[in-house]
Amino acid sequence: MKIPFNEEQLVFLKSVPLPFDPSTDLTDEQIEKMVNILEDHIAYHGMNEEGTGENEIGTHCADLLTFLAPYA
């Protein structure tokens, strides 16, 4: 399935260590793996320095996870 990511989403996804190109036709397994990687990425890199909320990375991950929900 080809997911209609916008340019900003694709730029961010290319900064995340995905083992495949998210702009290609993706299998259900790749989509599930992407969700898992984004969940891990937000957990490790998505909090602000104070630990009280999301930083920019966290916001991007959360937005993408919401966007991907209908596909997962």
C-alpha positions as CSV (number, residue, x, y, z in Angstrom):
1,M,0.0,0.0,0.0
2,K,1.3,3.4,-0.9
3,I,0.7,5.8,2.0
4,P,0.1,9.4,0.9
5,F,2.7,11.1,3.1
6,N,3.3,14.8,2.6
7,E,6.8,16.2,2.0
8,E,7.3,17.2,5.6
9,Q,6.4,13.7,6.8
10,L,8.7,12.0,4.4
11,V,11.6,14.3,5.4
12,F,11.1,13.4,9.0
13,L,10.7,9.7,8.3
14,K,14.0,9.7,6.4
15,S,15.6,10.9,9.6
16,V,14.2,7.9,11.6
17,P,16.2,4.6,11.2
18,L,13.7,2.7,9.1
19,P,15.0,-0.4,7.2
20,F,13.0,0.6,4.1
21,D,11.9,3.6,2.1
22,P,8.6,4.8,3.4
23,S,7.7,6.5,0.1
24,T,7.4,3.1,-1.7
25,D,4.6,0.6,-1.8
26,L,4.6,-0.8,1.8
27,T,3.4,-4.2,3.1
28,D,1.3,-4.6,6.2
29,E,4.4,-5.8,8.0
30,Q,6.4,-2.8,7.0
31,I,3.6,-0.4,8.2
32,E,3.5,-2.3,11.5
33,K,7.3,-2.1,11.8
34,M,7.2,1.7,11.1
35,V,4.6,2.2,13.8
36,N,6.8,0.2,16.3
37,I,9.9,2.2,15.3
38,L,8.0,5.5,15.7
39,E,6.8,4.4,19.1
40,D,10.3,3.6,20.2
41,H,11.7,6.8,18.6
42,I,9.2,9.0,20.6
43,A,10.0,7.1,23.8
44,Y,13.8,7.6,23.4
45,H,14.0,11.0,21.6
46,G,10.6,12.7,22.0
47,M,10.6,14.3,25.4
48,N,11.7,17.9,26.2
49,E,14.6,18.4,28.5
50,E,12.4,19.0,31.5
51,G,10.6,15.7,30.9
52,T,7.2,17.4,31.1
53,G,6.1,17.1,27.4
54,E,7.0,16.5,23.8
55,N,9.8,18.1,21.9
56,E,9.8,18.7,18.2
57,I,10.7,15.0,17.5
58,G,7.9,13.8,19.8
59,T,5.4,16.0,18.1
60,H,6.4,14.7,14.6
61,C,6.2,11.1,15.9
62,A,2.8,11.6,17.6
63,D,1.4,13.3,14.5
64,L,2.7,10.4,12.3
65,L,1.3,7.8,14.6
66,T,-2.1,9.5,14.4
67,F,-1.8,9.7,10.6
68,L,-0.9,6.0,10.3
69,A,-3.7,4.7,12.6
70,P,-6.1,4.0,9.7
71,Y,-3.4,2.1,7.8
72,A,-2.1,0.0,10.8
